[in-house]
């Protein structure tokens, strides 16, 4: 197992100019990270020379570049837009290859107010897009994946359904242990159900409050109307000890990538979360 951090965890410091992306890599190395996951939020990955700088700095600090994570949406009704999105994501595969990342997560679909029936009718078209990108990525030595997030493509049933429909060995799952809560699934049970498909695991924690107990600013709602707020890993309401026990018992021995999205200062939240994850993994 290699523990590391997503640049998404530090995007506020990067966006504000407090840290550059390479400065964030330095900071991660100082916290004992073994890898960095690149998420181009708060910076433009296409800035001339930046990819080369990231690759060089990660190598100098002894960090793997584990994963490259980008947005995408193939749930479009226009064939021209659908083909354009596939072509665009193939271009993101080229960036993953340039980074030396062996894994890449791309989003698959987002729709507001869609029915369950619409999802299952649309599934073959979504899977076709994923299959075509997975085939392209295989030639570049990059494993692609879907993440359980975004409501429409978030439940364990739906991501496993997509993987089965795509049916390609180069298309896997970026398994976020916290995101199942957004669909009101029990995280440990959902992780146990899906860990066998994981190419990389995201560590995340949330505070949870019942829907009839509005906690005020800073919270968002689950699918059934409960309230969630990002927490420092190990301090929220997810049973992270049981979740990590499930991951470890499965035999998974790949990258664990912490995603901090709480209200605390991002370096502090990330530092404490990394320490908690490292300690709990050793104990379970």
N, C-alpha and C positions, 0 to 999 in steps of 0.2 A: 504494500500500500504506500502511495505517495500523497502527502497532504499539501495542499496549496490553496491559492486564492484566485478568485476571478477579479479582473480589473474593474468589473461592475461594482464590486464592494467598495472601491475607492473612487467611484466616478465623481462624487461631489468635490473631492480634493483635486481631481484632475480637471474638472470643468471650471473650477474657480481659479486655476493656475497655481495652486499650492504645490501640486505635484505634476510633473510631466509623466508620460507613460513609462519612460525609462527610469525616472525617479521612483515610480511606484514599484517597479521591479526591484530596485535597490532596497526599498523599504521591506518588500516581501522577503527578500533574502535575509535581511536582518532579523526577521521574525521566525526564521527557520523553515520557510516554505521550501518545498522541493519542486514545485512546478507553478507556472502561471497560466491562467486561462485568459485569452484575449477576447474581450467584448468591446466592440468599437462604439462605446457610448461616452461622450465627453471629449472625444478627439476624432480626427479624420484619419483613418488607417491608410488612406490613399495620399496623404501628404508626402511629397517626394522625399525619399530617403528614410522614411519612418520605419518601414518594415525591416530594412537592413539594420537600423539602430536597435530595434526591439530584439531581433535575432542575436545581434552581437552582445547586447547587454545581458540577455538571459544566459547566453553561453558563458560570459565572463563571471556571472554570479552563480553558475552551476544549477540553473533552473531549467527544467524541461518546459517547452511550450506545449501544453497538453491538449488544448482544444481551442477552436475558434468558433464563436457563437454569433449568429446573425439572424435578423428577421426575414420573414418571407410569408407570402399568403397566396396559395393556389386556389382558394375558394372564390374564384371570380367567374362570372358567367360569360365573359367575352373570350373567344378562342385566341384572339390576337394578344390580349393581355395575359392570358394563361401561358402562352408560348414565350412571351417577353419575360415573364417572371422566372420561368425555368432557365432561360438564357442568362438572366441576371445572377441567379444563384450559382450557376456553373462558373460565372466569373468570380464569385466568392470562394469557390473551391480552389481557384487559381491562387487566391490570396492565402488560403490555408496552406497550400503547398509551398508558397514563397516563405511563409513563416516557419515552415518545418513542422507544422502541427499534423499529427497523424489522425486527428479526430476533428470533426466539424459538426456543430449543431445548427440546423436551420429550422425556423418555424415552418408550419405547414398550412394552417388555416385559421381564419378569424372571421366570425360572423356574429352580429348582434341579433338576439331574439330568434335564433334558428331552432327548429324543432329537432327532436331525436330522429324522426323519420328522414328529415332533410340530410342530416349527417350521414346516415347509412346509405342513402341514395347517392350522395356525393362521394362516398368513400373510394370507389374504384378510380375516379378521376384524380383524387388526391394521391392515391397510391401510385398511379402511373407517373405523376410528376416526381415523386420520391424515388421511384425505381430508376427513372432516367438519370436523375442527378447522382444516385448511388453508383450507377454504372460508369458515369463519367468520372466520379471521384475515385473509383477503384483503380482506374488507370493512372491516377496521380498518387496512389498510396495513401488516400485519405478515407477514413470510415465516417460516413454521415449518420446523423441521428435526428430524431424528433425529441422535443422535451415536453413533459407533461405540464404545460402552462397555457394560459390564455382562455380559460373557460371552455371554449368550443372544442379544443383538443387537449383536455386536461385530465379527464378521469382515466383510471387504470384500464377500464373496459375499452375506451376509445383508442388510447395509444397502442394497446395490445392488438386491437382490431386492425389498426392501420399497419402495424408491423406484419401481421398475418397476411393482410391483403397485398402488401408490397412484396413480401416473400423474396427478399434479396439479402444475401449474407453480408453485404456491405452497408446495410441500413439497420441501425440499432436504436437504442433509447438513451438519451441524457436523462437520467433518473433524478429528479429533484425530490428529496425526501419530505420537504415542507409543502410543496405546491398542491398535493392531493387535498390538503385542508381547504383549499379554495372551493372544492366541490364537495366539501363536508365528508370526505372519506377519512377513515382512520389511517394515519400515516404508516404505522407499523404493519398493518394488514395489507395495505396497498403496496408498500415496498416489498413485502414478502411475495406478493403476487407477481411483481414485475422485475425483481432484481436480476433474474436470469437473462434479461434482454439488455442489460445496461452496458454501455461502452464507457461511460463516465458517470460519477455520482456527484450531485450537488448537495451540499449540506446547508440547511436553512432552518430557522426556528421562527415561530409566530406566537404572539399572545392571542388568546381566543376569548371572546365574550359572547354571551347569548344575544340573540337579536332583539329581545325586549329590554336590553340594558345598554342603551346608547352610551358609549364611553367618550364621545366627543371627537374633537379634531384629531386627525392623523390615522384614522382607521378606515378600512374598506370592507365591503360586504362579501360574504361567501355566496354561493349559488342559492342557498336556502335562507339567506338573510341574517346569518350570524356575522360578528365583527372580527376582523383580523388586523393585527399590526405587527410589522417586522420586529424581531427580538434578537438580541445577542445569542448566538448559538449556545445552548445549554442553560439559558435563563428564561425561556419562554414556556409555553404550555404543551409543546410536543414532547412526548416521551422519547427524547433523543437517545437515551441509554438503550432502550429496547430497539429503536430503529437501527442503531449501530450494531447491536447484537445480531439482528436479523441480517444485516449486510455482511458482517464478518462470518456468520455461520453459513452463509451461502457459498463461501469460498471466493467471493469477489476480492481481488487483490490489485485493483487498478488505481486510478486517480480519484481522490476525494477533493472536491473543489468547493471551498466555502463561499457562499454568497451572503453577504451582510446587507440588509436593507432596512435596518431599524432607524429610530430617530436620534440615537446617540451619534456623537462625532465618529466619522467612518473609520478612522485609524484605530481609535480606541475600541469600537465595536468589533472590528476585524481581529485585532490583537487578542482580545479576551476570548472571542469565539474560536480562534485557532488553538489557543491554549486548552480550552475546554474540549474541543474535538480530539486533540492529541491525547489528553489524559483519559477521556472516556473510552476511546478506542483501545487504549492499553489495558483498561480494566474489564471490558466486557468479554 
